[in-house]
Amino acid sequence: MLSLYTAYDIQLELKEFIKQSRKQQKLTVEALANRSGVPYSTIRKFENSGNISLRQFLMLFEAVGDIGQIRTLIQAHPSEPKSIDEVLKDA
């Protein structure tokens, strides 16, 4: 799939999503740690750097949102062009 976003761009957006969701729900980092099972220090590091394990990210996502949304990302989707050549071939 052709994209202008990098993995790092998405990582930062996911970090901001979790942080903003926590704040919208008026959760402190400590309260989110208790709700999610992710250590306080890990959440602080994540909110500063965006670095976290996938499992811990999913635990945070589940604590602030609908984990089912993640499942929709892995469902089958129609194939999209992976290069400009594929786009032009179908034009």
C-alpha positions, 0 to 999 in steps of 0.5 A, spaced: 500 500 500 502 506 498 502 511 503 506 518 505 506 516 513 511 512 516 511 507 522 514 513 526 508 518 524 503 512 526 506 511 533 506 518 535 498 519 533 497 512 537 501 515 543 496 522 542 490 518 541 491 514 548 493 520 552 487 524 549 483 519 551 485 518 558 485 526 559 478 526 556 475 520 561 479 524 566 483 519 568 490 520 571 496 516 569 495 512 576 488 510 574 489 508 567 495 504 570 490 501 575 485 500 570 489 497 564 494 493 568 500 497 565 505 499 570 505 507 571 512 508 569 511 504 562 505 509 561 509 515 563 514 513 558 509 511 552 506 518 553 513 521 552 516 517 547 511 513 544 515 506 545 511 501 548 510 493 547 504 491 542 501 487 548 501 493 553 499 498 547 493 493 547 491 493 554 491 501 554 487 501 548 482 496 551 482 501 558 480 507 554 476 505 548 473 499 544 478 494 543 474 491 537 476 497 533 483 494 533 480 487 530 477 491 524 484 493 522 486 486 521 479 484 517 480 482 510 480 488 505 480 489 498 487 489 495 490 496 494 495 498 489 502 497 492 506 502 487 504 507 482 505 502 476 499 498 479 495 504 479 497 506 472 496 499 470 489 499 472 487 506 469 
